[in-house]
């Protein structure tokens, strides 16, 4: 995902079709983008999250929003 974002390409992340996600995976996958230097505005512009579970999308958005904060409990 990181190379696509740096190239300005839109990335679609379909979160459906699995039994669930660990919070550590979601935090690292999405909050980790912020720690790698990808701005929150770029993520919001280029990453399209899809899920029938809107609370899952909200959780991911929270990890993006707080990704740069050290030692957080989200």
Secondary structure, DSSP 8 states (H G I E B T S, - for coil): -HHHHHTT--EEEE--SSS---HHHHIIIIIHHHHTT--HHHHHHHEEEE-S-HHHHHHHHHHHHTTTSTT---
